[in-house]
Amino acid sequence: MGNYLNIGNAGFAAARKGTYVDKTGMISFINSELGTKNKLICVSRPRRFGKSFAAQMLCAYYDKSCDSRELFEGLEISEDPSFERCLNKYNVIYLDITLFISGAPDVRNVVQNIKETVIAEIANSFPEASKGASLAETLLNTVKTTGERFIMIIDEWDALFREAKNDSKLQKEYISFLRSLFKSSWTDMIFEAAYITGILPIKKYGTQSAMTDFREYTMLAPRRLAEYVGFTEPEVRELCERFGMEFEEVRKWYDGYSFHRAKSIYNPNSVMEAVKNGELANYWTQSETYESLKIYIELDEDGLKEALVQMLGGARVKIDTISFQNDMTTIRCRDDVLTLLVHLGYLAYDSDEKTVRIPNEEIREEFVRAVAAGRHTEIAKLIRSSDQLLEATLNRDEEAVAAAIEEAHKAGTAPTFYNNEQALRSVIRAAYISCVDEYLKIDELPSGHGYADVVFFPKKNSSKPLLLVELKWNKTGEGAIRQIKNNDYPQALKGYGGDMLLVGINYDAKSKKHSCRIEAFLQDNRTLENMVISSRPSPYMR
């Protein structure tokens, strides 16, 4: 058992002793690619999304220096036909690039250190094989002597590019080293498979890229590995039952990533911390520094501020991911910033709609914190004003509500052409950012004889009333309330048993003023069929 060659199964054994969620099904996929032209696999994930756990699992399964049968018994992979065929059958090289970087007195020596230490260990383990002038040659000589190909696992392969992002000489040296392993006529002779992890997708470093033959599985397109990005909903439900956690609350905090093959993926680190501590909190982002988020959202890219406001209000924003250069320095436009935040885990991407959104409460909290401490003073002010707007709405202070919406309009959160109800809806979404904390926002809810413009539905355990908002252009707030009643919009909410406020908001294009009318829903002192208004005293109804 060595430091880099056949390191054993200690890492996976430690994981199995704790609370373990079975992700060994991924091994079946890797087994199916062994020895094929798809055997070079690159998985990119945000920090704290289980990349290292997966790498340790693969080491434990393939490493021929140990017996891992007991560790995998009863797990999903043990039922796969390939289990016996591949279990502990290979020489495995495991390289943690962050470990090499942290242990190097000078980062410029990292590549040379990797070559020398791994060559020395292989030569010591296989003295009958002749030592080569390079790592690739040493590996090839070993394969020819033993008749056994290697599996290579590299964790955080792109760490050197992040740590030495301005050192082009070192980057070229590293690329040349990787190219000698994975982009030569020797590659198929040496490796049965290679599995590498990183944070960002592979950057194509010109025609000399060493990584063009790798099959990529990213946060934009995880493909067959989607369910291994994080925890699935059934896995989280089981954990909540086991530890007595409220599933719906856990979902609100940590769900939000969705892909074609896995519609509901949770942040694994945060879920595990929550169930172990018995408390919902901001775990993942606390393991990072929010400075990285703050740096990117403070960039003065055209349209970035408006996109942030809309997403903080619960909206999805259209995005083009094509221009992103897969690095943290070549940022040319708003979409580059948003694409980077997808790969860092701060945004969720919908590949069907080509949109991004803030995935959950944990991340939204971090966005608010970063904005409040950053240079986007207009957004920070809007967030503070939104708290006051919600309170004014609940207190039925119509003048204060109209004034707050006026401020949201002046803050530049409306579309360039403020000339219709859709534009007004954009302002309302921004003005009511604070509603995201305690409300579920529904746009154009089918109701009665039409569509209610915006409904803010209280989340579970919230004591606040439901808000049914109707928007008008060049009419009146009273007219908006009349439309709600005449079209019987509350009919769609007949099963709701709490208090309800009807909110009519109008914009007069001539006076350039907003007006507001708010009423408690009592409609001729009658409730709708099957609707029970709470008899308890309410501070919001009068």
N, C-alpha and C positions, 0 to 999 in steps of 0.2 A: 504494500500500500504506500503510495507516494503523495507528494504535495500537488502534483499536476497530472500524473499518470496513474489511473486507477485509484482514485482517492477514497473509494469505499462508499458505505451507505449511512454514515453517521448523521449527515444532515437530514435525510429523509426519515431515519429512525427517530430523531428528535421531534420531527413534525408529527409522526404517528403517535407519539406519546401524549400529545396535547389534543385539543379539539380539532379533528381533521375532517375536511370536506373532500370527498373522493373525486379527484380529477384525473384518475389514472386512465380514463378513457382516451385521453390524448395520446397515450403510448400506442394504442391500436393504430392511430393515424400515422405516427412516426414509423411503426413497423411496416405499414403498407408501402412506405416510400423508400425503405432501405435498399440500397444497391441500384436504385432507378435513377433516371435523369432528373427526378424531382427531389433527390435526397438532400439537397442544400436548402435549408429552411431558415428564414429570418423572421422572428416574431418581435414586433415593436409594441410596447405598452407604456403607459405612464408609470412613474415611480409608485411603489406600494400596491402594485396590481399582480403580485405573485410570480414575477418572472424568475426570481432566484429559487423559489420553492419548486417550480417546474423543472428548472435545470438540475436541482439536487435529486428530484424524483427520477429523472432520466439517468443520472449517474448511478443511482442505486439499482435501477433495473438492468442496465446494460453491462455494468462493470463486472468483469470476470474474476476479479480478485476477492469478491465477497459472495456470500450466499444470502440473497434477499427474499427468498421464497416466503418466509414467515411474514415479512413486512407487507407483502402484496396479497396474501391469502385473504379471501373474502371481499376484495376490492374488485371494481369493474373489470380491470384488465385480466384478472385471473380467470374470467369466463370466456376470454377471447381465444380463438384457435391458435393465435400466434404467441400466446403467453409462454409456453414451454420452449418453443423454438428459439426465442430471443433472450430469455431470462439469463442474465449473467454470462453472456457468451462473447463479449467483446472487450478489447482494450480501449479504454476511454480516456481521452485527454480533456481535462477541465481547466479552463482559464478564466479567472475573474479579473477583468481588466482594471476595475477600480482598486483591487488589492495590489496589483503591480504599481499603479499610480501612487497610492498612498504610501507604499513602502520604498519608493524611489527618492533618493536625496535630490535628484534633478529629473524633472519629467522628460527631458530630452534623452535620457538613458533608458526609458521604458522599453522601447522596441528591442534594443540590444539585450536588455535583461531577460525579456521573454525568450528570445532565441537561445541564449546561453543556458539558462536554467532548465528549459524543457529538453534541449539536446542532451545536457548532462544527465538528466534523470532517465531519459530513454536509453542512452548508452549504458548506464549503470544497470538498468533492468534487462537489457538485451545485449550482453557483452559479445555474443556470438555474431551480431550484426555489425557491419563496419560503419563507423561514424562518418557522416557526410559533411560537406562544407556548409550546408544550410540545414534548417529544420526539415524542409521538404525532402531533401536528399536522405537525411537520416531516417525519416519515416519510411521512405520508399525502400531503403536497404533493409529495414526491419521487416516490412511486409514481405519482401522477397525471401528473407530468411525463415520467417515463421509461417508464411502462407495465410496470415490473418490481417484483414484491413482494420483500420481504426474508426472509431466514432469520436468526433471532436465537438465539444460543447464550449461555447464562449459566452459568458454572461457579461452584459453591458459592453458589447463590442465597440460601441460608438463613444464610450466615455473619453477616450483620448481626444477625439475631435471637439468635445465640449470643454475639456480642461485646457487644451492647447489650441483654441480656435483661431489664434492669430499666428501660429507657428506653421507656416506652409511647408517648411523643410521637414519637420517631424511628421506632418501628415502624409507627405509623399513617401517618407521612409516606411510608415505604417502600411500605407496602401500597397507599396511594393512587396512588403512582407506577406500581406494577405493574398496578394496576387500570386505569389509563389506557391501558396497552398491551394487556392480555390479557382485559379484561372490558368491552369497549365495542363499539359498532356498527362501529367502525373496524378491529377486530382482523382480520377476514377480508379486509379490503381491503388491509391493510398486510403481513401475514405469510403466506408460503407454509408456514412451519413455525416452531416454537420448541422448542428442546431445552434443558432446564435440569437441573442436577445439584445434589444436596445430600446431607447426611448423614442427616437425618430425613425421614420422609414429611411432606407438606404439613399444616401446622396450620391448622385452619379458624378464622380470626380473626373469629368472628361472621358476621353476614350480609354484611359488607363484604369477605369474602375475595376476593382477586384471582385465586385459583388454582383455583377450583372446576371450571373447564372443562378442566383438565389431566388427561391419562391418566397414572396413577401406576404405576411399576414399582419395587417395594421389596424389602427383604430378607425380608419376609413373603410377598410375592406378586410375584415378578419376571416372571411370565407368559412371553411370547414372548422376553424378553430374558434368560432364566435363564442360558443358556450364555455370556453376556457379563458376568456378575457377576464371574467370575474365570477361571482356566484350567480346562479340562476334563481328564479323565483321559488321553485320547489325546494332548493337547497336552503334558501333563507327561511322559508316557512318552517322547515324541519328544525333549524337552529332556534328559531323563536319559540317553538313548542318545547324544545328541550330545555331552554333557559328561562322560560316564562316571560318572554318579551312580547309586546304588542306589535303584531306584524305590520299593521297599517302605519304605525308610527315609524317603524324601521324602514318601510318602503318610502315614506315621504323624505326621510333623511338621506338614504343611500342608493336608491334606485335611480334609473334615468338613462342608462346606456342601452341602445337598442340596435339590433342588426337583423339582416334577413333571416338568419338561422337561429337567432336567439333574441326574442322580443323584449326581454326584461333582464338586464344584467346589473348587478350590484357591485359597489366597490368592496372587494374582499377584505382588505385590511380594516376598513372602518366597521364593517359588520362584525368581524371577529372581536375587535376591541369593544364594541357596544355590548355584545352578548357576554363577554368575559367580565366587563365592569358593571353590567346591569344598568347602563345609563347611555342615553343618546347624547352625543356630543360631536364636535368637530375634531375627528381623530386623524383622518388622512392629511388634511391641509396643515394641521399642527405639526405633522412629521416633516413638513417642508417649510420653506420660508415664503411668506406671501409676497416678498419683495419681487420674486420672479414674475408673479402675476401682475403686480403693480407696474413693473417696468413696461410690459407689453400693452396693457390697456391705457397707458399714458401716452403712447405714441400718437402723434398728430396725423394719423392717416384719415383721409377723407371718408366721412360717413361712420367712423368708428364710434364716436360718441353716441350718435343716434341709435346704432345697433346695440350698444350696451344698455341704453335706456329701455329699448323695446324688450330686450331679453330679461332685464331685471323686472319688468312688468309681466313676464310670463310668456312673451311672444317668441316665435321662431323667426329667424332671419335667413334670407337667401344667401348662398355662398358659392363661390367658384374656387375649387381646391386645386385647379390645374397649375396655377402660377407658382405655388409654394415650392421652394427649392430644397426642402428637407434639411434645413439648418436653422439655427437661432439667430443668425446675423443678417441674412439676405432677405429683409422685410421690405417689400416694395409697395404694398397697398393694404387696405383694410382686410381683404380676404386672406392675405398671407398671415396676418395677426390671428384671425379667427381660426384658420386651419392649424396653426401652431398650437393654439389653445385646445383644439380637439385632441391632438397627439399628446399633450401634457395632461389630459384628463379633465380640464376645466370646462369644456363644452362637449355636448353630445351631438353626433352628426346623424342625420337621416338621409341615407343614400337615395331613397325614392324621391323625396321632396327637394333634395339638395339644400337642406336648411340646417342651422345649428341652434341650440338652445342651452340654457343653463340646466343641467340634469336634475339637480336635487337641492334640498335645503342646505346641506353641508357646503356645497359649492357656492350657492347663492349667498350664504353668510360671508364667505371669503371674498366674493366680489364686492359686496357692500363695504366690507372692512377695507379692502384695497382702494376702492373709490374714495371713501371718506378720508383716507390718509394720503391721498395722491393729489395730482394737479388738476383733476377734473372737478373744479370747484362748483361748476354749474350742476353737475350730476349729484354731487354731495348735497348741495342745497336743495335739489329736487327731492331727494330721499327724505331729508328732514321735513320739508314742506308736506310731503305725502302723509307723514304721520299726523300732521295737523289737519290735513284735508279729510282723512278718514274720521278723525274725531269730530270734525265739524259736520260731516255727513250723518254720523250716528246721532248727533245732537240736533239735527235738522236745522242747522244754521245756514240758511240758503245763501245769504250774502257772502259769508266766509267761503262757502264751497265755490261760488262763482269767481270770487277773487283768486282762490288757489288755482283753479283751472286756467284763469287768465295768466297767472305766473308760469304755469307749465307751458303754455303756448309761447310766451315770451322767451322761455329758456331754450327755444329752438328745437323742441322735440316733435314738432309737427312736420309733415311733408312740406317740400318747397312751395307747392301750390295748395294753399289752405282754402279750398273752395267747395267742399262737400262733406257729407256725413262721415265718409270713410276717413277723411283727414281729421275730423273731430274725434273719431274713434281712436286714432293714433295718439292724440293728446290725452284722452281719457285713460288709455292704457298706461301712459307714462305718469300721469298725475296720481293714479292709484297704485303706484308701485308697492306701497306698504301693505296693500290687501293680500299680496302673495303669502304673507306670513300666516294669516288666519283664514284665507278664503281660497276657493277654487274658482277661477274665472272661466266662464263659458261665453263665447261670442255667438251671436245669432242663434239663440236657443229656440227651436220650433215650439211655438206656444199659441194655443187657441187658434186665431185666424191669421197668424203671421209669425214673425220672428222677433223675439225680444233682443234688442241690440246687444246688451251686455248683462250677464247675471253673475254676481259674486255670491257663491254658495259657501256658507260657513263650513270649515273643516270640522272633523270630529272633535268633540270636547270644547269647541268654541261657543261662547255664550252670546256672540254678536248676531244681529239679525241678518237675514238674507237681503241683499241689495239688488233690485231689479231696475236697471238703468236704460232709459230710452233717450235717444239723441235726435235733435231737430236742427234744421238749418233754415234761418230766416223765418222762424215761427215763434213759438213761446214754450216755456217750460210747462205751463199749464196745459198746452196742447199735447205735449208729450205724455203727461199723466193721463189725459183723456184717452189717448190712443191705447195706452196700457190697459185701461179699464174696458174701453169699447171692444177691443180685439181679444179681451179675456186672456191676456198673456200669462197671468198666474195659473191658468189651467194646467200647464205642463208641470207645475210645482204642487199639485193638489195633495201629494203625499207628504209634503214637507210640513212638519209640525211645529215650527218655530215662528218667531216674529219676522215681519217682512216690511221693508221700506221701499216705496216707489220713488225713483229719482228721475226727474225730467231735466235735461240739460239742453239749452239752445244757444246757438251762436248767431248773432245778427251781423251780417256782412257789412251793412251800411254804417252802423255805429261801432263795429268792431268790438263788441262786448258780448261776454257770455252771461247767461242768466240761468237760474236754477229754481226748481220747485220740488219739494220733498213732502211726501205724505206717508203716514202709516197705512198699511193695507187693511182696511176694514170694509170697503165697498158696500155702502148702504147698510152698514152694521151687520152684514152677513158674511159668513165664511164660505169658501167653495166646498163642494161635495168632497167628503172624506178628508177635509183639512181641519185640523184642530189647532187653533191659536192657543199658545200656552197661557194658562190662567195666572201664572206667577207674575208679580210686579216686574215691569221691565223699564229700565232707565231710558230705553230707546223709543218707547211707544208713548204717545200722549194724545 
